[in-house]
Amino acid sequence: MISQLNAESALNGRGYLETPTLAGNGYFTADQLADLWKVSPRMIERIFMHYPEVIKVGTIYRGEQRISLRIPEGLAKLVYQQA
């Protein structure tokens, strides 16, 4: 289901956001993590939506609420190792 994720690829700056204000930890978007894991962004959203460590950024556009996720690098690595 999920292809092999090379741990170094997640740590070398490919596909994650650095947020210096949050202790320098990297954060992935659902699209970035989906690209790394070769799955759909929707699957990533379903996997990570209910973790309390995930930052949920919401906007309302034309009456419709849209939520974007910021997934901590450490959590992504942990979930991947458990899969």
C-alpha positions as CSV (number, residue, x, y, z in Angstrom):
1,M,0.0,0.0,0.0
2,I,2.6,2.6,1.1
3,S,5.9,2.5,-0.8
4,Q,9.2,2.5,1.0
5,L,9.9,5.9,2.5
6,N,13.6,6.5,2.9
7,A,14.1,8.3,6.2
8,E,16.8,10.5,4.8
9,S,14.5,11.8,2.1
10,A,12.2,13.2,4.8
11,L,15.0,14.8,6.7
12,N,17.1,16.3,3.8
13,G,14.7,19.1,3.0
14,R,12.7,17.3,0.3
15,G,9.0,17.8,0.7
16,Y,8.6,19.3,4.1
17,L,8.1,22.7,5.6
18,E,10.4,24.1,8.3
19,T,8.7,26.2,10.9
20,P,11.3,27.9,13.1
21,T,8.7,29.3,15.5
22,L,7.8,25.7,16.4
23,A,11.2,24.6,17.7
24,G,12.6,24.0,14.3
25,N,10.5,20.9,13.6
26,G,9.6,20.1,10.0
27,Y,5.9,20.0,9.0
28,F,4.4,18.3,5.9
29,T,1.3,19.2,4.1
30,A,-1.0,16.4,3.0
31,D,0.0,16.9,-0.6
32,Q,3.7,16.7,0.2
33,L,3.4,13.6,2.3
34,A,1.1,12.0,-0.3
35,D,3.8,12.6,-2.9
36,L,6.5,11.0,-0.7
37,W,4.3,8.0,0.2
38,K,2.8,7.6,-3.3
39,V,-0.8,7.7,-2.0
40,S,-3.6,10.2,-2.4
41,P,-3.8,13.4,-0.3
42,R,-7.2,12.3,0.8
43,M,-5.8,9.2,2.3
44,I,-3.2,11.2,4.2
45,E,-6.0,13.5,5.5
46,R,-7.9,10.4,6.7
47,I,-4.9,8.9,8.4
48,F,-3.8,12.1,10.2
49,M,-7.0,14.2,10.8
50,H,-7.6,13.0,14.4
51,Y,-4.1,13.2,15.8
52,P,-3.8,16.0,18.3
53,E,-0.3,16.9,17.1
54,V,-1.5,17.8,13.6
55,I,-2.1,21.5,13.0
56,K,-5.4,22.1,11.3
57,V,-5.7,25.4,9.3
58,G,-9.2,26.2,8.3
59,T,-10.7,28.7,6.0
60,I,-14.2,29.4,4.8
61,Y,-14.5,29.9,1.0
62,R,-17.9,30.7,-0.4
63,G,-19.6,29.2,2.6
64,E,-17.6,26.0,2.4
65,Q,-15.1,25.2,5.2
66,R,-11.7,23.9,3.9
67,I,-9.1,22.5,6.3
68,S,-5.4,22.1,5.5
69,L,-3.2,19.9,7.6
70,R,0.3,20.5,8.9
71,I,1.7,17.1,9.9
72,P,4.8,17.0,12.2
73,E,7.8,15.3,10.7
74,G,8.2,13.0,13.8
75,L,4.5,11.9,13.7
76,A,4.7,11.1,10.0
77,K,7.8,9.0,10.6
78,L,6.2,7.2,13.5
79,V,3.0,6.4,11.6
80,Y,5.0,5.3,8.6
81,Q,7.1,2.9,10.7
82,Q,3.9,1.4,12.2
83,A,2.4,0.8,8.7
